[in-house]
Amino acid sequence: MKLRMLVKALATAAGALLVGLVGLLVYAQFTYSKSYLLLPDTPHALAPLVKVQQTHKGDKGSLYFVDVIERRATLAERYLPFLRRDGTLVSQQQIGPSNITDKERTRIDAAAMALSQKIAKAVALRELGYKVVTHPQGALVEQTAPGTSAASKLLQGDVITAVDGQATTKFDRLRARVTQHRPGERVRITFVRAGRTHTVTLRTFTSPQRPHEAVIGVIITQAVSIKLPIKVAIDTGNVGGPSAGLAFALELTDKLGRDIDRGFRVAATGELFLNGSVEQIGGVKQKVIGARQAGIQIMLVPAGDNANEAKRYAGTMTIIPVTSFQQALHALATAEQKR
C-alpha cells in the first residue's frame, strides 16, 4: 500500500515537473533576452538592383551581395545555442552604441550604405577608364573607442570637418592636427551630423601603438563628394551598412561590358574604399552560410581574418580572399570552382 502511494506521488511529481519544464521552454521561446542573434540571409541578386544608362546588352547577371539578419535572441536561443547553430550571439554593444535610438541606428546604417554605393560607382568607373571627379569633405567616423570622450560625443557617420578651428577636409589631416597636442590635453572637434554642424571638446590620450602620441579614439575614412560621368542607380531597399561595396563595383563593371562572373554564381562581400582597397567586415559566418545554402559557387571576401573564418563554413564553395578591387577582378578572371 505504501509502495503504491509512493509510486503515485512520484508520478504526480514527475508530471508536475514535466508541465513546468514545458511551460518554461514555451516562455523561453517567446521571451526576448538582451542579447542579439546574427542569422544568415538569402543572397540578393544584383542584376535587378543596379541600373546604368549604358548597360551591356545580353548581361543576365549572376552576381550577388550578402547580408545578415539581426534580431534579438529569445531566452531559449540565448541559453540553448544549439537551437541555432547557424547563428552568432552578440551583445548590444557589439551591434552598436547603446546611447542611440533604433531610428538613429537605421539612419547611420543607411548613410553607410549610401556612401558604399558612391564609392563603388567611382571605383568601377575609374577602372573602366571613365573620368570621375571627387572632392574631399572631411573625416568620416566609422567607429569610436569604448570608454573615451569620443565615444560619448561622436557617432558612426559623423563627418569631422575641423580640429581647433583648422579645416580637415582631407581625413589624413585629422591625425596631423590631433598629434600637435600632448596626451591628456583637450582638443576642439567640429563635425557634421544629419546636416547640422556641431563643436565638442574631447580629451586626448596616449596612442596604444605609438607612445607619446596623442589620439582621440576614432577610426575614420575619407568623406567625399563624387561626380560621375554617367547615371548609375543602386536600390537595396532597407538593407544598410558598408559591406556590399565590393559587390556593387563588380556588378557595375559587369553591366558595362566585362564578363565578371564567367557563368558562375558569384557572391562578394567587403567594404570598398576610394583607392580600391577592400577591408574587413562583420557577420562573415552568416554570410558564408547563406551563400552556401543558396548554391553560390564562388565567394569573394576580404583577405585575412575574414577569409580564414569564411573557409570554415564554405563547404565546397570556393572562397577567394582579396585586398583590392583590382585583385578581385583578376581573381575572378582566372577562377575555377572547386570540383
C-alpha positions, -999 to 999 in steps of 0.1 A, spaced: 0 0 0 28 24 10 47 15 -22 17 22 -44 12 56 -27 49 63 -32 47 55 -69 16 76 -73 33 105 -55 64 102 -77 42 101 -109 24 132 -98 57 150 -91 71 139 -124 40 151 -142 42 185 -125 79 187 -133 72 179 -169 44 205 -172 67 230 -155 96 223 -180 73 226 -210 59 259 -196 95 271 -191 105 262 -226 75 279 -241 82 310 -220 119 310 -231 110 305 -267 87 336 -268 105 359 -244 134 380 -257 167 384 -240 191 414 -240 214 396 -265 212 398 -303 214 370 -328 230 372 -362 215 348 -388 221 340 -425 200 358 -451 194 348 -487 219 364 -511 205 393 -532 209 392 -569 225 424 -581 213 424 -617 178 440 -610 192 463 -583 219 481 -603 207 503 -631 230 521 -656 222 541 -687 248 522 -708 241 486 -698 259 460 -718 233 441 -739 230 404 -731 240 407 -695 220 383 -674 238 388 -642 248 362 -616 265 384 -591 251 387 -555 256 406 -524 251 391 -490 239 405 -457 229 393 -422 196 392 -404 200 409 -370 174 405 -342 170 400 -305 176 364 -293 150 346 -273 159 333 -239 159 298 -254 183 308 -281 204 327 -255 209 297 -232 204 268 -256 226 280 -285 225 246 -302 190 256 -313 205 279 -339 239 265 -349 240 289 -379 236 319 -355 261 340 -335 251 356 -302 264 392 -297 258 419 -271 240 451 -277 274 469 -275 287 448 -304 256 458 -325 262 495 -320 262 523 -294 236 518 -267 230 555 -263 212 560 -297 177 551 -308 168 524 -333 158 552 -356 192 568 -354 209 535 -359 189 529 -390 199 564 -403 236 556 -397 233 523 -415 215 539 -444 242 566 -446 269 539 -446 251 521 -474 248 553 -495 285 560 -491 295 525 -501 274 528 -532 290 561 -542 325 547 -537 316 515 -556 304 536 -586 336 557 -586 360 527 -583 343 507 -610 340 536 -635 376 546 -629 387 510 -636 368 512 -669 385 545 -679 358 570 -671 366 604 -656 354 606 -620 356 639 -601 360 637 -563 361 664 -536 372 655 -500 347 667 -474 362 656 -441 370 626 -419 341 601 -417 338 584 -383 334 547 -387 340 537 -351 349 551 -316 369 535 -289 348 525 -259 354 545 -227 368 576 -245 353 610 -246 349 605 -284 326 575 -277 303 597 -256 301 626 -281 307 612 -316 286 587 -336 293 565 -365 285 585 -396 296 619 -382 320 639 -405 348 657 -388 355 689 -407 379 708 -384 402 704 -354 408 735 -332 392 756 -360 415 743 -387 399 725 -417 404 688 -421 386 681 -453 413 656 -462 410 629 -435 447 624 -430 450 660 -417 429 650 -387 458 629 -373 483 657 -380 462 682 -361 455 660 -331 491 649 -327 501 685 -322 486 681 -288 501 662 -258 482 632 -244 457 644 -219 452 678 -235 418 688 -248 410 694 -285 380 711 -302 364 689 -329 339 703 -354 317 678 -371 286 675 -392 257 652 -383 225 649 -403 232 682 -420 239 702 -388 273 714 -376 284 708 -340 316 715 -320 327 694 -290 357 692 -268 375 659 -265 403 648 -242 432 631 -260 451 601 -247 482 582 -255 482 560 -286 485 523 -278 507 518 -309 528 550 -307 539 560 -272 539 598 -265 515 604 -295 480 619 -288 449 603 -302 411 609 -297 400 573 -302 383 572 -336 386 550 -367 380 572 -398 378 572 -435 375 598 -462 342 616 -466 339 627 -502 316 641 -528 317 622 -561 306 634 -596 301 606 -620 302 609 -658 271 586 -663 240 580 -643 241 549 -621 213 539 -596 215 512 -569 185 502 -549 189 478 -520 157 486 -501 161 488 -464 195 470 -462 221 491 -446 258 491 -438 290 494 -459 299 458 -466 284 454 -501 307 479 -517 329 453 -535 298 435 -549 283 468 -562 315 476 -581 317 442 -596 281 443 -609 286 478 -624 318 466 -641 299 436 -654 270 457 -667 294 480 -686 309 452 -707 333 430 -688 323 394 -682 329 393 -644 310 362 -634 321 340 -663 290 318 -659 295 312 -622 271 322 -594 294 347 -575 288 364 -542 311 392 -528 314 410 -495 338 436 -484 340 473 -476 354 491 -506 375 523 -503 381 550 -529 416 538 -536 402 504 -544 412 486 -513 389 460 -497 386 460 -459 373 436 -432 336 433 -425 314 416 -398 290 387 -399 312 365 -422 299 332 -408 263 340 -415 271 355 -449 290 324 -460 264 300 -447 236 320 -465 257 319 -498 264 282 -495 228 273 -488 217 293 -519 241 274 -542 267 302 -547 298 287 -563 324 314 -557 325 339 -529 350 369 -526 358 380 -490 384 403 -475 418 386 -470 430 379 -435 407 370 -406 375 373 -428 389 347 -453 401 323 -426 366 323 -410 349 320 -443 368 289 -452 355 271 -421 319 274 -432 322 273 -470 319 236 -477 325 230 -514 321 267 -522 353 284 -534 365 313 -512 387 339 -528 405 363 -504 411 398 -518 427 430 -507 417 452 -536 392 457 -564 418 451 -590 428 418 -573 391 407 -572 389 413 -610 420 393 -617 409 365 -593 375 361 -610 391 362 -645 412 332 -636 389 314 -610 379 278 -612 352 263 -589 362 235 -566 354 201 -580 
